[in-house]
Amino acid sequence: MSQKQEFTPEGFEREVQKIASALWFPAQGGPETIAGTQIDAVYRTEEVTHLVECTIERKLDKVHEDVNRLEAARREEERRGNLVQTWIV
């Protein structure tokens, strides 16, 4: 029987960053400010820049806020000539 694990917002963000680091190795990543917006995790590979927002909140307003952050950062990265993939976890 599995046991449910509870996360703090910071703990959840760290866990997502660990998994993202394994997925997109050898890219180094972490929080970054892009276009004046704090993104929870940014990983740049040779092919694509991954922008990740993490939340344990289940409110629709929070998801909209994260989407807006990702969109602002995506536009800036694309303006710089980078291919971008956005993620909300």
C-alpha positions in Angstrom: 0.0 0.0 0.0 1.4 3.4 -1.0 1.5 6.3 1.4 0.4 9.8 0.3 3.3 12.3 0.4 2.5 15.9 1.4 4.6 18.7 -0.1 5.2 22.3 0.9 5.2 24.6 -2.2 9.0 24.9 -2.0 9.4 21.2 -1.5 7.2 20.4 -4.5 9.2 22.9 -6.6 12.5 21.3 -5.6 11.1 17.8 -6.5 9.9 19.0 -9.9 13.3 20.5 -10.5 15.1 17.2 -9.6 12.9 15.3 -12.1 13.4 18.0 -14.8 17.1 17.9 -14.3 17.0 14.1 -14.9 14.8 14.5 -18.0 16.8 17.2 -19.7 20.3 16.2 -18.6 22.9 17.6 -19.1 21.0 20.9 -19.1 21.5 22.9 -15.9 18.4 24.6 -14.7 16.6 26.4 -11.9 14.6 29.5 -11.2 15.2 32.4 -13.5 13.7 35.8 -14.3 12.8 36.3 -17.9 11.1 39.5 -19.2 10.7 40.6 -15.6 8.8 37.4 -14.7 10.1 34.8 -12.2 9.9 31.3 -13.7 10.2 28.4 -11.3 12.5 26.4 -13.5 14.3 27.0 -16.8 16.2 24.3 -18.7 18.1 25.1 -21.9 19.0 22.2 -24.1 20.6 22.4 -27.6 17.2 22.1 -29.2 14.7 23.8 -26.9 14.2 26.0 -23.8 11.9 24.4 -21.2 10.0 26.8 -19.0 8.3 25.2 -16.0 5.9 26.6 -13.4 5.1 24.4 -10.4 2.2 24.7 -8.0 0.3 22.6 -5.5 -2.6 25.0 -5.5 -5.8 23.8 -7.3 -7.4 27.2 -7.9 -8.1 28.2 -11.5 -6.8 31.8 -10.8 -3.4 30.3 -9.9 -3.3 28.4 -13.1 -4.2 31.5 -15.1 -1.5 33.4 -13.3 1.1 30.7 -14.2 0.0 30.6 -17.8 0.4 34.4 -18.1 3.9 34.1 -16.6 4.9 31.3 -19.0 3.5 33.2 -22.0 5.4 36.4 -21.2 8.6 34.4 -20.8 7.9 32.3 -23.9 7.5 35.4 -26.0 10.8 36.8 -24.8 12.7 33.6 -25.4 11.2 33.3 -28.9 12.2 36.9 -29.6 15.7 35.8 -28.8 15.4 33.0 -31.4 14.8 30.1 -29.1 12.3 27.3 -29.5 10.3 27.0 -26.3 8.3 24.3 -24.6 6.1 25.4 -21.6 5.0 23.2 -18.7 2.7 23.6 -15.7 3.1 20.9 -13.0 
